[in-house]
């Protein structure tokens, strides 16, 4: 085989490997971003529930239910992130 063909094959293989690695890293970043967005929304719900508990015009029974739901949702989600990253910081 001539050196020109060998260089072309090596270049093509290198390009395919680079594309595959880039695709994998982008998908990993997308999944991480989606998880952080979901956790952010859970924290917004939690803060909204805490806010509703402090307001006098809001039904306390409904506010307590919303708070319990928010706490039960945020606890498993946030602990999964903290267990993956020992310092809890991304």
Backbone as JSON Lines, residues from 0, in Angstrom:
{"i":0,"aa":"X","n":[0.84,-1.17,0.0],"ca":[0.0,0.0,0.0],"c":[0.9,1.24,0.0]}
{"i":1,"aa":"X","n":[0.48,2.2,-0.72],"ca":[1.3,3.42,-0.8],"c":[1.11,4.27,0.47]}
{"i":2,"aa":"X","n":[2.11,5.06,0.78],"ca":[2.03,5.9,1.98],"c":[0.85,6.87,1.94]}
{"i":3,"aa":"X","n":[0.47,7.33,0.77],"ca":[-0.66,8.26,0.65],"c":[-1.96,7.61,1.12]}
{"i":4,"aa":"X","n":[-2.16,6.37,0.72],"ca":[-3.37,5.65,1.12],"c":[-3.34,5.36,2.62]}
{"i":5,"aa":"X","n":[-2.19,5.01,3.16],"ca":[-2.06,4.76,4.59],"c":[-2.39,6.02,5.39]}
{"i":6,"aa":"X","n":[-1.89,7.15,4.95],"ca":[-2.17,8.41,5.64],"c":[-3.66,8.72,5.58]}
{"i":7,"aa":"X","n":[-4.28,8.49,4.44],"ca":[-5.72,8.75,4.3],"c":[-6.53,7.86,5.23]}
{"i":8,"aa":"X","n":[-6.16,6.59,5.33],"ca":[-6.89,5.65,6.22],"c":[-6.71,6.05,7.67]}
{"i":9,"aa":"X","n":[-5.49,6.39,8.05],"ca":[-5.23,6.81,9.44],"c":[-5.98,8.1,9.76]}
{"i":10,"aa":"X","n":[-6.0,9.03,8.82],"ca":[-6.73,10.29,9.04],"c":[-8.22,10.05,9.19]}
{"i":11,"aa":"X","n":[-8.77,9.19,8.35],"ca":[-10.2,8.88,8.43],"c":[-10.54,8.21,9.76]}
{"i":12,"aa":"X","n":[-9.71,7.27,10.18],"ca":[-9.95,6.58,11.45],"c":[-9.84,7.57,12.61]}
{"i":13,"aa":"X","n":[-8.86,8.43,12.57],"ca":[-8.71,9.44,13.63],"c":[-9.89,10.39,13.69]}
{"i":14,"aa":"X","n":[-10.39,10.76,12.52],"ca":[-11.56,11.65,12.48],"c":[-12.79,10.97,13.06]}
{"i":15,"aa":"X","n":[-12.99,9.69,12.75],"ca":[-14.14,8.97,13.29],"c":[-14.04,8.82,14.81]}
{"i":16,"aa":"X","n":[-12.86,8.57,15.29],"ca":[-12.66,8.46,16.75],"c":[-12.93,9.81,17.42]}
{"i":17,"aa":"X","n":[-12.46,10.89,16.83],"ca":[-12.68,12.22,17.39],"c":[-14.16,12.56,17.42]}
{"i":18,"aa":"X","n":[-14.88,12.22,16.35],"ca":[-16.32,12.47,16.3],"c":[-17.04,11.68,17.37]}
{"i":19,"aa":"X","n":[-16.67,10.41,17.54],"ca":[-17.32,9.57,18.55],"c":[-17.08,10.1,19.96]}
{"i":20,"aa":"X","n":[-15.87,10.51,20.25],"ca":[-15.55,11.05,21.58],"c":[-16.31,12.35,21.82]}
{"i":21,"aa":"X","n":[-16.36,13.22,20.83],"ca":[-17.1,14.47,20.96],"c":[-18.57,14.22,21.2]}
{"i":22,"aa":"X","n":[-19.15,13.27,20.48],"ca":[-20.57,12.94,20.65],"c":[-20.85,12.44,22.06]}
{"i":23,"aa":"X","n":[-19.99,11.55,22.55],"ca":[-20.18,10.99,23.9],"c":[-20.07,12.09,24.95]}
{"i":24,"aa":"X","n":[-19.08,12.95,24.83],"ca":[-18.91,14.02,25.82],"c":[-20.07,15.02,25.78]}
{"i":25,"aa":"X","n":[-20.58,15.32,24.6],"ca":[-21.73,16.22,24.49],"c":[-22.97,15.62,25.11]}
{"i":26,"aa":"X","n":[-23.22,14.34,24.87],"ca":[-24.38,13.69,25.48],"c":[-24.27,13.66,27.0]}
{"i":27,"aa":"X","n":[-23.07,13.42,27.51],"ca":[-22.87,13.42,28.96],"c":[-23.17,14.81,29.53]}
{"i":28,"aa":"X","n":[-22.71,15.84,28.85],"ca":[-22.96,17.21,29.31],"c":[-24.46,17.54,29.25]}
{"i":29,"aa":"X","n":[-25.15,17.09,28.21],"ca":[-26.59,17.32,28.1],"c":[-27.34,16.64,29.24]}
{"i":30,"aa":"X","n":[-26.97,15.41,29.56],"ca":[-27.63,14.71,30.67],"c":[-27.37,15.4,32.0]}
{"i":31,"aa":"X","n":[-26.13,15.87,32.2],"ca":[-25.8,16.59,33.43],"c":[-26.6,17.89,33.53]}
{"i":32,"aa":"X","n":[-26.69,18.62,32.42],"ca":[-27.45,19.87,32.42],"c":[-28.93,19.63,32.67]}
{"i":33,"aa":"X","n":[-29.48,18.57,32.09],"ca":[-30.88,18.24,32.32],"c":[-31.13,17.9,33.78]}
{"i":34,"aa":"X","n":[-30.2,17.17,34.39],"ca":[-30.33,16.83,35.81],"c":[-30.28,18.08,36.67]}
{"i":35,"aa":"X","n":[-29.34,18.98,36.38],"ca":[-29.24,20.21,37.16],"c":[-30.49,21.08,36.99]}
{"i":36,"aa":"X","n":[-31.05,21.11,35.8],"ca":[-32.28,21.88,35.57],"c":[-33.44,21.28,36.36]}
{"i":37,"aa":"X","n":[-33.52,19.94,36.37],"ca":[-34.59,19.28,37.12],"c":[-34.44,19.55,38.61]}
{"i":38,"aa":"X","n":[-33.21,19.51,39.12],"ca":[-32.97,19.79,40.53],"c":[-33.31,21.25,40.85]}
{"i":39,"aa":"X","n":[-32.96,22.15,39.95],"ca":[-33.29,23.56,40.15],"c":[-34.8,23.76,40.24]}
{"i":40,"aa":"X","n":[-35.55,23.09,39.39],"ca":[-37.01,23.19,39.45],"c":[-37.56,22.62,40.75]}
{"i":41,"aa":"X","n":[-36.95,21.54,41.24],"ca":[-37.38,20.98,42.52],"c":[-37.13,21.97,43.66]}
{"i":42,"aa":"X","n":[-35.99,22.64,43.63],"ca":[-35.71,23.63,44.66],"c":[-36.65,24.83,44.57]}
{"i":43,"aa":"X","n":[-37.02,25.22,43.35],"ca":[-38.0,26.31,43.2],"c":[-39.33,25.91,43.83]}
{"i":44,"aa":"X","n":[-39.76,24.67,43.6],"ca":[-41.0,24.18,44.21],"c":[-40.89,24.18,45.73]}
{"i":45,"aa":"X","n":[-39.73,23.78,46.25],"ca":[-39.53,23.75,47.69],"c":[-39.6,25.15,48.28]}
{"i":46,"aa":"X","n":[-38.93,26.11,47.65],"ca":[-38.96,27.48,48.16],"c":[-40.35,28.09,48.05]}
{"i":47,"aa":"X","n":[-41.07,27.73,46.99],"ca":[-42.44,28.2,46.86],"c":[-43.32,27.62,47.98]}
{"i":48,"aa":"X","n":[-43.11,26.36,48.3],"ca":[-43.89,25.74,49.38],"c":[-43.56,26.37,50.72]}
{"i":49,"aa":"X","n":[-42.29,26.64,50.97],"ca":[-41.91,27.31,52.22],"c":[-42.52,28.7,52.28]}
{"i":50,"aa":"X","n":[-42.51,29.39,51.16],"ca":[-43.11,30.72,51.11],"c":[-44.6,30.66,51.4]}
{"i":51,"aa":"X","n":[-45.29,29.67,50.83],"ca":[-46.73,29.53,51.06],"c":[-47.03,29.24,52.53]}
{"i":52,"aa":"X","n":[-46.13,28.53,53.21],"ca":[-46.35,28.26,54.63],"c":[-46.26,29.52,55.48]}
{"i":53,"aa":"X","n":[-45.51,30.5,55.03],"ca":[-45.33,31.71,55.83],"c":[-46.38,32.77,55.56]}
{"i":54,"aa":"X","n":[-47.11,32.64,54.45],"ca":[-48.13,33.64,54.1],"c":[-49.43,33.3,54.82]}
{"i":55,"aa":"X","n":[-50.08,34.32,55.39],"ca":[-51.3,34.09,56.17],"c":[-52.52,33.82,55.29]}
{"i":56,"aa":"X","n":[-52.55,34.33,54.07],"ca":[-53.73,34.19,53.22],"c":[-53.85,32.84,52.54]}
{"i":57,"aa":"X","n":[-52.83,31.99,52.65],"ca":[-52.81,30.7,51.96],"c":[-53.37,29.62,52.88]}
{"i":58,"aa":"X","n":[-54.09,28.67,52.28],"ca":[-54.62,27.53,53.03],"c":[-53.46,26.7,53.58]}
{"i":59,"aa":"X","n":[-53.39,26.59,54.9],"ca":[-52.25,25.91,55.54],"c":[-52.23,24.42,55.24]}
{"i":60,"aa":"X","n":[-53.4,23.81,55.14],"ca":[-53.45,22.37,54.84],"c":[-52.84,22.09,53.46]}
{"i":61,"aa":"X","n":[-53.23,22.9,52.49],"ca":[-52.68,22.73,51.13],"c":[-51.2,23.08,51.1]}
{"i":62,"aa":"X","n":[-50.8,24.1,51.85],"ca":[-49.4,24.49,51.9],"c":[-48.55,23.38,52.53]}
{"i":63,"aa":"X","n":[-49.08,22.74,53.57],"ca":[-48.36,21.62,54.19],"c":[-48.21,20.45,53.23]}
{"i":64,"aa":"X","n":[-49.25,20.16,52.46],"ca":[-49.18,19.07,51.48],"c":[-48.15,19.39,50.4]}
{"i":65,"aa":"X","n":[-48.15,20.64,49.94],"ca":[-47.19,21.06,48.92],"c":[-45.77,20.99,49.46]}
{"i":66,"aa":"X","n":[-45.58,21.39,50.71],"ca":[-44.26,21.34,51.32],"c":[-43.78,19.9,51.48]}
{"i":67,"aa":"X","n":[-44.66,19.02,51.95],"ca":[-44.28,17.6,52.1],"c":[-43.91,16.99,50.76]}
{"i":68,"aa":"X","n":[-44.68,17.31,49.73],"ca":[-44.38,16.79,48.4],"c":[-43.03,17.31,47.9]}
{"i":69,"aa":"X","n":[-42.77,18.59,48.13],"ca":[-41.5,19.18,47.68],"c":[-40.31,18.57,48.41]}
{"i":70,"aa":"X","n":[-40.45,18.36,49.7],"ca":[-39.35,17.77,50.48],"c":[-39.12,16.33,50.04]}
{"i":71,"aa":"X","n":[-40.18,15.57,49.83],"ca":[-40.04,14.18,49.41],"c":[-39.48,14.07,48.0]}
{"i":72,"aa":"X","n":[-39.66,15.08,47.2],"ca":[-39.11,15.08,45.84],"c":[-37.65,15.48,45.84]}
{"i":73,"aa":"X","n":[-37.29,16.47,46.63],"ca":[-35.94,17.01,46.58],"c":[-34.93,16.13,47.29]}
{"i":74,"aa":"X","n":[-35.3,15.43,48.32],"ca":[-34.35,14.64,49.11],"c":[-33.64,13.57,48.28]}
{"i":75,"aa":"X","n":[-34.36,12.69,47.57],"ca":[-33.64,11.68,46.78],"c":[-32.84,12.27,45.63]}
{"i":76,"aa":"X","n":[-33.36,13.31,45.02],"ca":[-32.71,13.91,43.86],"c":[-31.41,14.6,44.26]}
{"i":77,"aa":"X","n":[-31.43,15.37,45.33],"ca":[-30.23,16.1,45.73],"c":[-29.19,15.17,46.32]}
{"i":78,"aa":"X","n":[-29.62,14.13,47.02],"ca":[-28.64,13.23,47.61],"c":[-27.9,12.44,46.54]}
{"i":79,"aa":"X","n":[-28.55,12.15,45.41],"ca":[-27.87,11.44,44.32],"c":[-26.74,12.28,43.76]}
{"i":80,"aa":"X","n":[-26.95,13.57,43.64],"ca":[-25.91,14.45,43.12],"c":[-24.77,14.57,44.13]}
{"i":81,"aa":"X","n":[-25.09,14.68,45.4],"ca":[-24.05,14.81,46.42],"c":[-23.23,13.54,46.55]}
{"i":82,"aa":"X","n":[-23.84,12.39,46.34],"ca":[-23.09,11.14,46.45],"c":[-22.13,10.96,45.28]}
{"i":83,"aa":"X","n":[-22.49,11.48,44.12],"ca":[-21.6,11.37,42.97],"c":[-20.41,12.29,43.11]}
{"i":84,"aa":"X","n":[-20.63,13.47,43.66],"ca":[-19.57,14.44,43.82],"c":[-19.34,14.65,45.32]}
{"i":85,"aa":"X","n":[-18.23,14.2,45.84],"ca":[-18.02,14.24,47.3],"c":[-18.19,15.62,47.9]}
{"i":86,"aa":"X","n":[-17.8,16.67,47.19],"ca":[-17.93,18.0,47.78],"c":[-19.27,18.65,47.44]}
{"i":87,"aa":"X","n":[-20.11,17.99,46.61],"ca":[-21.43,18.52,46.28],"c":[-21.41,19.67,45.31]}
{"i":88,"aa":"X","n":[-20.24,20.01,44.79],"ca":[-20.12,21.14,43.87],"c":[-19.81,20.59,42.49]}
{"i":89,"aa":"X","n":[-20.51,21.13,41.49],"ca":[-20.25,20.65,40.13],"c":[-19.16,21.44,39.46]}
